[in-house]
Amino acid sequence: MTSLCDVLESLVKLAEHESANGSPRLSTLKLLGKPDGPLVKCQAELDDLKKKLEPASGWKAVGNALTWPLKEGDVTKTLDNLERTKATLQLALTADQT
């Protein structure tokens, strides 16, 4: 998660720098932000993970206090998806910096 955050922060800094300079160089970044692109998929994965980890209320809170809210298969799938997204973003970052 930390390395994904680092890549996303690098993309933001690059986008801000290019935007401030008025440079249209970030064609790859534009592709990443399409509705079916990696940034949207990454956001969906992170939102889903957040929803699963948010504290519950009532009887659900009691059940969650006794069990971990995530299942191993779900965690593995989510981490694999985020790792693939991170690799794609790193490639895009490299492509736009050349």
Distance bins in CASP14 RR format, pairs under 12 A and 6 or more apart:
PFRMAT RR
TARGET T0000
AUTHOR 0000-0000-0000
RMODE 2
METHOD distances of the structure
MODEL  1
1 7 0 0 0 0 0 1 0 0 0 0 0
1 8 0 0 0 0 0 1 0 0 0 0 0
1 42 0 0 0 0 0 1 0 0 0 0 0
1 45 0 0 0 0 0 1 0 0 0 0 0
1 46 0 0 0 0 1 0 0 0 0 0 0
1 49 0 0 0 0 1 0 0 0 0 0 0
1 50 0 0 0 0 0 1 0 0 0 0 0
1 53 0 0 0 0 0 1 0 0 0 0 0
1 75 0 0 0 0 0 1 0 0 0 0 0
1 78 0 0 0 0 0 1 0 0 0 0 0
1 79 0 0 0 0 1 0 0 0 0 0 0
1 82 1 0 0 1 0 0 0 0 0 0 0
1 83 0 0 0 0 0 1 0 0 0 0 0
1 85 0 0 0 0 0 1 0 0 0 0 0
1 86 0 0 0 0 1 0 0 0 0 0 0
2 8 0 0 0 0 0 1 0 0 0 0 0
2 9 0 0 0 0 0 1 0 0 0 0 0
2 82 0 0 0 0 0 1 0 0 0 0 0
2 86 0 0 0 0 0 1 0 0 0 0 0
3 9 0 0 0 0 0 1 0 0 0 0 0
3 10 0 0 0 0 0 1 0 0 0 0 0
3 79 0 0 0 0 0 1 0 0 0 0 0
3 82 0 0 0 0 1 0 0 0 0 0 0
3 83 0 0 0 0 1 0 0 0 0 0 0
3 85 0 0 0 0 0 1 0 0 0 0 0
3 86 1 0 0 1 0 0 0 0 0 0 0
3 87 0 0 0 0 0 1 0 0 0 0 0
3 89 0 0 0 0 0 1 0 0 0 0 0
3 90 0 0 0 0 1 0 0 0 0 0 0
4 10 0 0 0 0 0 1 0 0 0 0 0
4 11 0 0 0 0 0 1 0 0 0 0 0
4 38 0 0 0 0 0 1 0 0 0 0 0
4 39 0 0 0 0 0 1 0 0 0 0 0
4 42 1 0 0 1 0 0 0 0 0 0 0
4 43 0 0 0 0 0 1 0 0 0 0 0
4 45 0 0 0 0 1 0 0 0 0 0 0
4 46 0 0 0 0 1 0 0 0 0 0 0
4 49 0 0 0 0 0 1 0 0 0 0 0
4 78 0 0 0 0 0 1 0 0 0 0 0
4 79 0 0 0 0 1 0 0 0 0 0 0
4 81 0 0 0 0 0 1 0 0 0 0 0
4 82 1 0 1 0 0 0 0 0 0 0 0
4 83 0 0 0 0 1 0 0 0 0 0 0
4 84 0 0 0 0 0 1 0 0 0 0 0
4 85 1 0 0 1 0 0 0 0 0 0 0
4 86 1 0 1 0 0 0 0 0 0 0 0
4 87 0 0 0 0 1 0 0 0 0 0 0
4 88 0 0 0 0 0 1 0 0 0 0 0
4 89 1 0 0 1 0 0 0 0 0 0 0
4 90 0 0 0 0 1 0 0 0 0 0 0
5 11 0 0 0 0 0 1 0 0 0 0 0
5 12 0 0 0 0 0 1 0 0 0 0 0
5 42 0 0 0 0 0 1 0 0 0 0 0
5 46 0 0 0 0 0 1 0 0 0 0 0
5 82 0 0 0 0 0 1 0 0 0 0 0
5 86 0 0 0 0 1 0 0 0 0 0 0
5 89 0 0 0 0 0 1 0 0 0 0 0
6 12 0 0 0 0 0 1 0 0 0 0 0
6 13 0 0 0 0 0 1 0 0 0 0 0
6 86 0 0 0 0 1 0 0 0 0 0 0
6 89 0 0 0 0 0 1 0 0 0 0 0
6 90 0 0 0 0 1 0 0 0 0 0 0
6 93 0 0 0 0 0 1 0 0 0 0 0
7 13 0 0 0 0 0 1 0 0 0 0 0
7 14 0 0 0 0 0 1 0 0 0 0 0
7 32 0 0 0 0 0 1 0 0 0 0 0
7 38 0 0 0 0 0 1 0 0 0 0 0
7 39 0 0 0 0 0 1 0 0 0 0 0
7 42 0 0 0 0 1 0 0 0 0 0 0
7 82 0 0 0 0 0 1 0 0 0 0 0
7 83 0 0 0 0 0 1 0 0 0 0 0
7 85 0 0 0 0 1 0 0 0 0 0 0
7 86 1 0 1 0 0 0 0 0 0 0 0
7 87 0 0 0 0 1 0 0 0 0 0 0
7 88 0 0 0 0 1 0 0 0 0 0 0
7 89 1 0 1 0 0 0 0 0 0 0 0
7 90 1 0 1 0 0 0 0 0 0 0 0
7 91 0 0 0 0 0 1 0 0 0 0 0
7 92 0 0 0 0 1 0 0 0 0 0 0
7 93 1 0 0 1 0 0 0 0 0 0 0
7 94 0 0 0 0 0 1 0 0 0 0 0
8 14 0 0 0 0 0 1 0 0 0 0 0
8 15 0 0 0 0 0 1 0 0 0 0 0
8 29 0 0 0 0 0 1 0 0 0 0 0
8 32 0 0 0 0 0 1 0 0 0 0 0
8 38 0 0 0 0 0 1 0 0 0 0 0
8 39 0 0 0 0 1 0 0 0 0 0 0
8 42 1 0 0 1 0 0 0 0 0 0 0
8 43 0 0 0 0 0 1 0 0 0 0 0
8 46 0 0 0 0 1 0 0 0 0 0 0
8 82 0 0 0 0 0 1 0 0 0 0 0
8 85 0 0 0 0 1 0 0 0 0 0 0
8 86 0 0 0 0 1 0 0 0 0 0 0
8 88 0 0 0 0 0 1 0 0 0 0 0
8 89 1 0 0 1 0 0 0 0 0 0 0
8 90 0 0 0 0 0 1 0 0 0 0 0
8 92 0 0 0 0 0 1 0 0 0 0 0
8 93 0 0 0 0 1 0 0 0 0 0 0
9 15 0 0 0 0 0 1 0 0 0 0 0
9 16 0 0 0 0 0 1 0 0 0 0 0
9 89 0 0 0 0 0 1 0 0 0 0 0
9 93 0 0 0 0 0 1 0 0 0 0 0
10 16 0 0 0 0 0 1 0 0 0 0 0
10 17 0 0 0 0 0 1 0 0 0 0 0
10 29 0 0 0 0 0 1 0 0 0 0 0
10 86 0 0 0 0 0 1 0 0 0 0 0
10 89 0 0 0 0 1 0 0 0 0 0 0
10 90 0 0 0 0 1 0 0 0 0 0 0
10 92 0 0 0 0 0 1 0 0 0 0 0
10 93 1 0 1 0 0 0 0 0 0 0 0
10 94 0 0 0 0 0 1 0 0 0 0 0
10 96 0 0 0 0 0 1 0 0 0 0 0
10 97 0 0 0 0 1 0 0 0 0 0 0
11 17 0 0 0 0 0 1 0 0 0 0 0
11 18 0 0 0 0 0 1 0 0 0 0 0
11 26 0 0 0 0 1 0 0 0 0 0 0
11 28 0 0 0 0 1 0 0 0 0 0 0
11 29 1 0 0 1 0 0 0 0 0 0 0
11 30 0 0 0 0 0 1 0 0 0 0 0
11 32 1 0 0 1 0 0 0 0 0 0 0
11 33 0 0 0 0 0 1 0 0 0 0 0
11 38 0 0 0 0 0 1 0 0 0 0 0
11 39 0 0 0 0 1 0 0 0 0 0 0
11 42 0 0 0 0 0 1 0 0 0 0 0
11 85 0 0 0 0 0 1 0 0 0 0 0
11 86 0 0 0 0 0 1 0 0 0 0 0
11 88 0 0 0 0 0 1 0 0 0 0 0
11 89 1 0 0 1 0 0 0 0 0 0 0
11 90 0 0 0 0 1 0 0 0 0 0 0
11 91 0 0 0 0 0 1 0 0 0 0 0
11 92 1 0 0 1 0 0 0 0 0 0 0
11 93 1 0 1 0 0 0 0 0 0 0 0
11 94 0 0 0 0 0 1 0 0 0 0 0
11 95 0 0 0 0 0 1 0 0 0 0 0
11 96 0 0 0 0 1 0 0 0 0 0 0
11 97 0 0 0 0 0 1 0 0 0 0 0
12 18 0 0 0 0 0 1 0 0 0 0 0
12 19 0 0 0 0 0 1 0 0 0 0 0
12 26 0 0 0 0 0 1 0 0 0 0 0
12 29 0 0 0 0 1 0 0 0 0 0 0
12 39 0 0 0 0 0 1 0 0 0 0 0
12 89 0 0 0 0 0 1 0 0 0 0 0
12 93 0 0 0 0 0 1 0 0 0 0 0
13 19 0 0 0 0 0 1 0 0 0 0 0
13 20 0 0 0 0 0 1 0 0 0 0 0
13 26 0 0 0 0 0 1 0 0 0 0 0
13 29 0 0 0 0 0 1 0 0 0 0 0
13 93 0 0 0 0 1 0 0 0 0 0 0
13 96 0 0 0 0 0 1 0 0 0 0 0
13 97 0 0 0 0 0 1 0 0 0 0 0
14 20 0 0 0 0 0 1 0 0 0 0 0
14 21 0 0 0 0 0 1 0 0 0 0 0
14 23 0 0 0 0 0 1 0 0 0 0 0
14 25 0 0 0 0 1 0 0 0 0 0 0
14 26 1 0 0 1 0 0 0 0 0 0 0
14 28 0 0 0 0 0 1 0 0 0 0 0
14 29 1 0 0 1 0 0 0 0 0 0 0
14 32 0 0 0 0 0 1 0 0 0 0 0
14 89 0 0 0 0 0 1 0 0 0 0 0
14 92 0 0 0 0 1 0 0 0 0 0 0
14 93 1 0 0 1 0 0 0 0 0 0 0
14 94 0 0 0 0 0 1 0 0 0 0 0
14 95 0 0 0 0 0 1 0 0 0 0 0
14 96 1 0 0 1 0 0 0 0 0 0 0
14 97 1 0 0 1 0 0 0 0 0 0 0
14 98 0 0 0 0 0 1 0 0 0 0 0
15 21 0 0 0 0 0 1 0 0 0 0 0
15 22 0 0 0 0 0 1 0 0 0 0 0
15 23 0 0 0 0 0 1 0 0 0 0 0
15 24 0 0 0 0 0 1 0 0 0 0 0
15 25 0 0 0 0 0 1 0 0 0 0 0
15 26 1 0 0 1 0 0 0 0 0 0 0
15 27 0 0 0 0 0 1 0 0 0 0 0
15 28 0 0 0 0 0 1 0 0 0 0 0
15 29 1 0 1 0 0 0 0 0 0 0 0
15 30 0 0 0 0 1 0 0 0 0 0 0
15 32 0 0 0 0 0 1 0 0 0 0 0
15 33 0 0 0 0 0 1 0 0 0 0 0
15 39 0 0 0 0 0 1 0 0 0 0 0
15 89 0 0 0 0 0 1 0 0 0 0 0
15 92 0 0 0 0 0 1 0 0 0 0 0
15 93 0 0 0 0 0 1 0 0 0 0 0
15 96 0 0 0 0 1 0 0 0 0 0 0
15 97 0 0 0 0 0 1 0 0 0 0 0
16 22 0 0 0 0 0 1 0 0 0 0 0
16 23 0 0 0 0 0 1 0 0 0 0 0
16 26 0 0 0 0 0 1 0 0 0 0 0
16 29 0 0 0 0 0 1 0 0 0 0 0
17 23 0 0 0 0 1 0 0 0 0 0 0
17 25 0 0 0 0 1 0 0 0 0 0 0
17 26 0 0 0 0 1 0 0 0 0 0 0
17 29 0 0 0 0 0 1 0 0 0 0 0
17 96 0 0 0 0 0 1 0 0 0 0 0
17 97 0 0 0 0 0 1 0 0 0 0 0
18 24 1 0 0 1 0 0 0 0 0 0 0
18 25 1 0 1 0 0 0 0 0 0 0 0
18 26 1 0 1 0 0 0 0 0 0 0 0
18 27 0 0 0 0 0 1 0 0 0 0 0
18 28 0 0 0 0 0 1 0 0 0 0 0
18 29 0 0 0 0 1 0 0 0 0 0 0
18 30 0 0 0 0 0 1 0 0 0 0 0
18 93 0 0 0 0 0 1 0 0 0 0 0
18 96 0 0 0 0 1 0 0 0 0 0 0
18 97 0 0 0 0 1 0 0 0 0 0 0
19 25 0 0 0 0 0 1 0 0 0 0 0
19 26 0 0 0 0 1 0 0 0 0 0 0
19 29 0 0 0 0 0 1 0 0 0 0 0
19 30 0 0 0 0 0 1 0 0 0 0 0
23 29 0 0 0 0 0 1 0 0 0 0 0
23 96 0 0 0 0 0 1 0 0 0 0 0
23 97 0 0 0 0 0 1 0 0 0 0 0
24 30 0 0 0 0 1 0 0 0 0 0 0
24 96 0 0 0 0 0 1 0 0 0 0 0
25 95 0 0 0 0 0 1 0 0 0 0 0
25 96 1 0 0 1 0 0 0 0 0 0 0
25 97 0 0 0 0 1 0 0 0 0 0 0
25 98 0 0 0 0 1 0 0 0 0 0 0
26 32 0 0 0 0 1 0 0 0 0 0 0
26 33 0 0 0 0 0 1 0 0 0 0 0
26 92 0 0 0 0 1 0 0 0 0 0 0
26 93 0 0 0 0 1 0 0 0 0 0 0
26 95 0 0 0 0 1 0 0 0 0 0 0
26 96 1 0 1 0 0 0 0 0 0 0 0
26 97 0 0 0 0 1 0 0 0 0 0 0
27 33 0 0 0 0 0 1 0 0 0 0 0
27 34 0 0 0 0 0 1 0 0 0 0 0
27 92 0 0 0 0 1 0 0 0 0 0 0
27 95 0 0 0 0 1 0 0 0 0 0 0
27 96 1 0 0 1 0 0 0 0 0 0 0
27 98 0 0 0 0 0 1 0 0 0 0 0
28 34 0 0 0 0 0 1 0 0 0 0 0
28 37 0 0 0 0 0 1 0 0 0 0 0
28 38 0 0 0 0 0 1 0 0 0 0 0
28 39 0 0 0 0 0 1 0 0 0 0 0
28 88 0 0 0 0 1 0 0 0 0 0 0
28 89 0 0 0 0 1 0 0 0 0 0 0
28 90 0 0 0 0 0 1 0 0 0 0 0
28 91 0 0 0 0 1 0 0 0 0 0 0
28 92 1 0 1 0 0 0 0 0 0 0 0
28 93 0 0 0 0 1 0 0 0 0 0 0
28 94 0 0 0 0 1 0 0 0 0 0 0
28 95 1 0 1 0 0 0 0 0 0 0 0
28 96 1 0 1 0 0 0 0 0 0 0 0
28 97 0 0 0 0 1 0 0 0 0 0 0
28 98 0 0 0 0 0 1 0 0 0 0 0
29 37 0 0 0 0 0 1 0 0 0 0 0
29 38 0 0 0 0 0 1 0 0 0 0 0
29 39 0 0 0 0 1 0 0 0 0 0 0
29 88 0 0 0 0 0 1 0 0 0 0 0
29 89 0 0 0 0 1 0 0 0 0 0 0
29 91 0 0 0 0 0 1 0 0 0 0 0
29 92 1 0 0 1 0 0 0 0 0 0 0
29 93 0 0 0 0 1 0 0 0 0 0 0
29 94 0 0 0 0 0 1 0 0 0 0 0
29 95 0 0 0 0 1 0 0 0 0 0 0
29 96 1 0 1 0 0 0 0 0 0 0 0
29 97 0 0 0 0 0 1 0 0 0 0 0
30 37 0 0 0 0 0 1 0 0 0 0 0
30 39 0 0 0 0 0 1 0 0 0 0 0
30 92 0 0 0 0 1 0 0 0 0 0 0
30 95 0 0 0 0 0 1 0 0 0 0 0
30 96 0 0 0 0 1 0 0 0 0 0 0
31 37 1 0 0 1 0 0 0 0 0 0 0
31 38 0 0 0 0 1 0 0 0 0 0 0
31 39 0 0 0 0 1 0 0 0 0 0 0
31 40 0 0 0 0 0 1 0 0 0 0 0
31 88 0 0 0 0 0 1 0 0 0 0 0
31 89 0 0 0 0 0 1 0 0 0 0 0
31 91 0 0 0 0 0 1 0 0 0 0 0
31 92 1 0 0 1 0 0 0 0 0 0 0
31 95 0 0 0 0 1 0 0 0 0 0 0
31 96 0 0 0 0 0 1 0 0 0 0 0
32 38 1 0 1 0 0 0 0 0 0 0 0
32 39 1 0 1 0 0 0 0 0 0 0 0
32 40 0 0 0 0 1 0 0 0 0 0 0
32 41 0 0 0 0 1 0 0 0 0 0 0
32 42 0 0 0 0 1 0 0 0 0 0 0
32 43 0 0 0 0 0 1 0 0 0 0 0
32 85 0 0 0 0 1 0 0 0 0 0 0
32 86 0 0 0 0 0 1 0 0 0 0 0
32 88 1 0 0 1 0 0 0 0 0 0 0
32 89 1 0 0 1 0 0 0 0 0 0 0
32 90 0 0 0 0 0 1 0 0 0 0 0
32 91 0 0 0 0 1 0 0 0 0 0 0
32 92 1 0 1 0 0 0 0 0 0 0 0
32 93 0 0 0 0 1 0 0 0 0 0 0
32 95 0 0 0 0 0 1 0 0 0 0 0
32 96 0 0 0 0 1 0 0 0 0 0 0
33 39 1 0 1 0 0 0 0 0 0 0 0
33 40 1 0 0 1 0 0 0 0 0 0 0
33 41 0 0 0 0 1 0 0 0 0 0 0
33 42 0 0 0 0 1 0 0 0 0 0 0
33 43 0 0 0 0 1 0 0 0 0 0 0
33 85 0 0 0 0 0 1 0 0 0 0 0
33 88 0 0 0 0 0 1 0 0 0 0 0
33 89 0 0 0 0 0 1 0 0 0 0 0
33 92 0 0 0 0 1 0 0 0 0 0 0
34 40 1 0 0 1 0 0 0 0 0 0 0
34 41 0 0 0 0 0 1 0 0 0 0 0
35 41 0 0 0 0 1 0 0 0 0 0 0
35 43 0 0 0 0 0 1 0 0 0 0 0
35 44 0 0 0 0 0 1 0 0 0 0 0
36 44 0 0 0 0 0 1 0 0 0 0 0
37 43 0 0 0 0 1 0 0 0 0 0 0
37 44 0 0 0 0 0 1 0 0 0 0 0
37 85 0 0 0 0 1 0 0 0 0 0 0
37 88 0 0 0 0 1 0 0 0 0 0 0
37 89 0 0 0 0 0 1 0 0 0 0 0
37 92 0 0 0 0 0 1 0 0 0 0 0
38 44 0 0 0 0 0 1 0 0 0 0 0
38 45 0 0 0 0 0 1 0 0 0 0 0
38 81 0 0 0 0 1 0 0 0 0 0 0
38 82 0 0 0 0 0 1 0 0 0 0 0
38 83 0 0 0 0 0 1 0 0 0 0 0
38 84 0 0 0 0 1 0 0 0 0 0 0
38 85 1 0 1 0 0 0 0 0 0 0 0
38 86 0 0 0 0 1 0 0 0 0 0 0
38 87 0 0 0 0 1 0 0 0 0 0 0
38 88 1 0 1 0 0 0 0 0 0 0 0
38 89 1 0 0 1 0 0 0 0 0 0 0
38 90 0 0 0 0 0 1 0 0 0 0 0
38 91 0 0 0 0 1 0 0 0 0 0 0
38 92 1 0 0 1 0 0 0 0 0 0 0
38 93 0 0 0 0 0 1 0 0 0 0 0
39 45 0 0 0 0 0 1 0 0 0 0 0
39 46 0 0 0 0 0 1 0 0 0 0 0
39 85 0 0 0 0 1 0 0 0 0 0 0
39 86 0 0 0 0 0 1 0 0 0 0 0
39 88 0 0 0 0 1 0 0 0 0 0 0
39 89 1 0 0 1 0 0 0 0 0 0 0
39 92 0 0 0 0 1 0 0 0 0 0 0
40 46 0 0 0 0 0 1 0 0 0 0 0
40 47 0 0 0 0 0 1 0 0 0 0 0
40 85 0 0 0 0 0 1 0 0 0 0 0
41 47 0 0 0 0 0 1 0 0 0 0 0
41 48 0 0 0 0 0 1 0 0 0 0 0
41 78 0 0 0 0 0 1 0 0 0 0 0
41 81 1 0 0 1 0 0 0 0 0 0 0
41 82 0 0 0 0 1 0 0 0 0 0 0
41 84 0 0 0 0 1 0 0 0 0 0 0
41 85 1 0 0 1 0 0 0 0 0 0 0
41 86 0 0 0 0 0 1 0 0 0 0 0
41 88 0 0 0 0 1 0 0 0 0 0 0
41 89 0 0 0 0 0 1 0 0 0 0 0
42 48 0 0 0 0 0 1 0 0 0 0 0
42 49 0 0 0 0 0 1 0 0 0 0 0
42 78 0 0 0 0 0 1 0 0 0 0 0
42 81 0 0 0 0 1 0 0 0 0 0 0
42 82 1 0 0 1 0 0 0 0 0 0 0
42 83 0 0 0 0 0 1 0 0 0 0 0
42 84 0 0 0 0 1 0 0 0 0 0 0
42 85 1 0 1 0 0 0 0 0 0 0 0
42 86 0 0 0 0 1 0 0 0 0 0 0
42 87 0 0 0 0 0 1 0 0 0 0 0
42 88 0 0 0 0 1 0 0 0 0 0 0
42 89 1 0 0 1 0 0 0 0 0 0 0
42 92 0 0 0 0 0 1 0 0 0 0 0
43 49 0 0 0 0 0 1 0 0 0 0 0
43 50 0 0 0 0 0 1 0 0 0 0 0
43 81 0 0 0 0 0 1 0 0 0 0 0
43 82 0 0 0 0 0 1 0 0 0 0 0
43 85 0 0 0 0 1 0 0 0 0 0 0
44 50 0 0 0 0 0 1 0 0 0 0 0
44 51 0 0 0 0 0 1 0 0 0 0 0
44 78 0 0 0 0 0 1 0 0 0 0 0
44 81 0 0 0 0 1 0 0 0 0 0 0
44 82 0 0 0 0 0 1 0 0 0 0 0
44 85 0 0 0 0 0 1 0 0 0 0 0
45 51 0 0 0 0 0 1 0 0 0 0 0
45 52 0 0 0 0 0 1 0 0 0 0 0
45 74 0 0 0 0 0 1 0 0 0 0 0
45 75 0 0 0 0 0 1 0 0 0 0 0
45 77 0 0 0 0 1 0 0 0 0 0 0
45 78 1 0 1 0 0 0 0 0 0 0 0
45 79 0 0 0 0 1 0 0 0 0 0 0
45 80 0 0 0 0 0 1 0 0 0 0 0
45 81 1 0 1 0 0 0 0 0 0 0 0
45 82 1 0 1 0 0 0 0 0 0 0 0
45 83 0 0 0 0 0 1 0 0 0 0 0
45 84 0 0 0 0 0 1 0 0 0 0 0
45 85 1 0 0 1 0 0 0 0 0 0 0
45 86 0 0 0 0 0 1 0 0 0 0 0
46 52 0 0 0 0 0 1 0 0 0 0 0
46 53 0 0 0 0 0 1 0 0 0 0 0
46 78 0 0 0 0 1 0 0 0 0 0 0
46 79 0 0 0 0 0 1 0 0 0 0 0
46 81 0 0 0 0 0 1 0 0 0 0 0
46 82 1 0 0 1 0 0 0 0 0 0 0
46 85 0 0 0 0 1 0 0 0 0 0 0
46 86 0 0 0 0 0 1 0 0 0 0 0
47 53 0 0 0 0 0 1 0 0 0 0 0
47 54 0 0 0 0 0 1 0 0 0 0 0
47 78 0 0 0 0 0 1 0 0 0 0 0
48 54 0 0 0 0 0 1 0 0 0 0 0
48 69 0 0 0 0 0 1 0 0 0 0 0
48 70 0 0 0 0 0 1 0 0 0 0 0
48 74 0 0 0 0 1 0 0 0 0 0 0
48 75 0 0 0 0 0 1 0 0 0 0 0
48 77 0 0 0 0 0 1 0 0 0 0 0
48 78 1 0 0 1 0 0 0 0 0 0 0
48 81 0 0 0 0 1 0 0 0 0 0 0
48 82 0 0 0 0 0 1 0 0 0 0 0
49 69 0 0 0 0 0 1 0 0 0 0 0
49 70 0 0 0 0 1 0 0 0 0 0 0
49 74 0 0 0 0 1 0 0 0 0 0 0
49 75 0 0 0 0 1 0 0 0 0 0 0
49 77 0 0 0 0 0 1 0 0 0 0 0
49 78 1 0 1 0 0 0 0 0 0 0 0
49 79 0 0 0 0 1 0 0 0 0 0 0
49 81 0 0 0 0 0 1 0 0 0 0 0
49 82 0 0 0 0 1 0 0 0 0 0 0
50 69 0 0 0 0 0 1 0 0 0 0 0
50 70 0 0 0 0 0 1 0 0 0 0 0
50 78 0 0 0 0 0 1 0 0 0 0 0
51 69 0 0 0 0 1 0 0 0 0 0 0
51 70 0 0 0 0 0 1 0 0 0 0 0
51 74 0 0 0 0 0 1 0 0 0 0 0
51 78 0 0 0 0 0 1 0 0 0 0 0
52 64 0 0 0 0 1 0 0 0 0 0 0
52 68 0 0 0 0 0 1 0 0 0 0 0
52 69 1 0 1 0 0 0 0 0 0 0 0
52 70 1 0 1 0 0 0 0 0 0 0 0
52 71 0 0 0 0 1 0 0 0 0 0 0
52 74 1 0 0 1 0 0 0 0 0 0 0
52 75 0 0 0 0 1 0 0 0 0 0 0
52 78 0 0 0 0 1 0 0 0 0 0 0
53 64 0 0 0 0 1 0 0 0 0 0 0
53 68 0 0 0 0 1 0 0 0 0 0 0
53 69 1 0 0 1 0 0 0 0 0 0 0
53 70 1 0 0 1 0 0 0 0 0 0 0
53 74 0 0 0 0 0 1 0 0 0 0 0
53 75 0 0 0 0 0 1 0 0 0 0 0
53 78 0 0 0 0 0 1 0 0 0 0 0
54 60 0 0 0 0 0 1 0 0 0 0 0
54 61 0 0 0 0 0 1 0 0 0 0 0
54 64 0 0 0 0 1 0 0 0 0 0 0
54 69 0 0 0 0 1 0 0 0 0 0 0
55 61 1 0 0 1 0 0 0 0 0 0 0
55 62 0 0 0 0 0 1 0 0 0 0 0
55 63 0 0 0 0 0 1 0 0 0 0 0
55 64 1 0 0 1 0 0 0 0 0 0 0
55 65 0 0 0 0 1 0 0 0 0 0 0
55 69 0 0 0 0 1 0 0 0 0 0 0
56 62 0 0 0 0 1 0 0 0 0 0 0
56 63 1 0 0 1 0 0 0 0 0 0 0
56 64 1 0 1 0 0 0 0 0 0 0 0
56 65 0 0 0 0 1 0 0 0 0 0 0
56 66 0 0 0 0 0 1 0 0 0 0 0
56 67 0 0 0 0 0 1 0 0 0 0 0
56 69 0 0 0 0 1 0 0 0 0 0 0
57 63 0 0 0 0 0 1 0 0 0 0 0
57 64 0 0 0 0 1 0 0 0 0 0 0
57 65 0 0 0 0 0 1 0 0 0 0 0
58 64 0 0 0 0 1 0 0 0 0 0 0
58 65 0 0 0 0 0 1 0 0 0 0 0
59 65 0 0 0 0 0 1 0 0 0 0 0
59 66 0 0 0 0 0 1 0 0 0 0 0
60 66 0 0 0 0 0 1 0 0 0 0 0
60 67 0 0 0 0 0 1 0 0 0 0 0
60 69 0 0 0 0 1 0 0 0 0 0 0
61 67 0 0 0 0 0 1 0 0 0 0 0
61 69 0 0 0 0 0 1 0 0 0 0 0
63 69 0 0 0 0 1 0 0 0 0 0 0
64 70 0 0 0 0 0 1 0 0 0 0 0
68 74 0 0 0 0 0 1 0 0 0 0 0
68 75 0 0 0 0 1 0 0 0 0 0 0
69 75 0 0 0 0 0 1 0 0 0 0 0
70 76 0 0 0 0 1 0 0 0 0 0 0
70 77 0 0 0 0 0 1 0 0 0 0 0
70 78 0 0 0 0 1 0 0 0 0 0 0
70 79 0 0 0 0 0 1 0 0 0 0 0
71 77 0 0 0 0 1 0 0 0 0 0 0
71 78 0 0 0 0 0 1 0 0 0 0 0
72 78 0 0 0 0 0 1 0 0 0 0 0
72 79 0 0 0 0 0 1 0 0 0 0 0
73 79 0 0 0 0 1 0 0 0 0 0 0
73 80 0 0 0 0 1 0 0 0 0 0 0
73 81 0 0 0 0 0 1 0 0 0 0 0
74 80 0 0 0 0 0 1 0 0 0 0 0
74 81 0 0 0 0 0 1 0 0 0 0 0
75 81 0 0 0 0 0 1 0 0 0 0 0
75 82 0 0 0 0 0 1 0 0 0 0 0
76 82 0 0 0 0 0 1 0 0 0 0 0
76 83 0 0 0 0 0 1 0 0 0 0 0
77 83 0 0 0 0 0 1 0 0 0 0 0
77 84 0 0 0 0 0 1 0 0 0 0 0
78 84 0 0 0 0 0 1 0 0 0 0 0
78 85 0 0 0 0 0 1 0 0 0 0 0
79 85 0 0 0 0 0 1 0 0 0 0 0
79 86 0 0 0 0 0 1 0 0 0 0 0
80 86 0 0 0 0 0 1 0 0 0 0 0
80 87 0 0 0 0 0 1 0 0 0 0 0
81 87 0 0 0 0 0 1 0 0 0 0 0
81 88 0 0 0 0 0 1 0 0 0 0 0
82 88 0 0 0 0 0 1 0 0 0 0 0
82 89 0 0 0 0 0 1 0 0 0 0 0
83 89 0 0 0 0 0 1 0 0 0 0 0
83 90 0 0 0 0 0 1 0 0 0 0 0
84 90 0 0 0 0 0 1 0 0 0 0 0
84 91 0 0 0 0 0 1 0 0 0 0 0
85 91 0 0 0 0 0 1 0 0 0 0 0
85 92 0 0 0 0 0 1 0 0 0 0 0
86 92 0 0 0 0 0 1 0 0 0 0 0
86 93 0 0 0 0 0 1 0 0 0 0 0
87 93 0 0 0 0 0 1 0 0 0 0 0
87 94 0 0 0 0 0 1 0 0 0 0 0
88 94 0 0 0 0 0 1 0 0 0 0 0
88 95 0 0 0 0 0 1 0 0 0 0 0
89 95 0 0 0 0 0 1 0 0 0 0 0
89 96 0 0 0 0 0 1 0 0 0 0 0
90 96 0 0 0 0 0 1 0 0 0 0 0
90 97 0 0 0 0 0 1 0 0 0 0 0
91 97 0 0 0 0 0 1 0 0 0 0 0
91 98 0 0 0 0 0 1 0 0 0 0 0
92 98 0 0 0 0 0 1 0 0 0 0 0
END
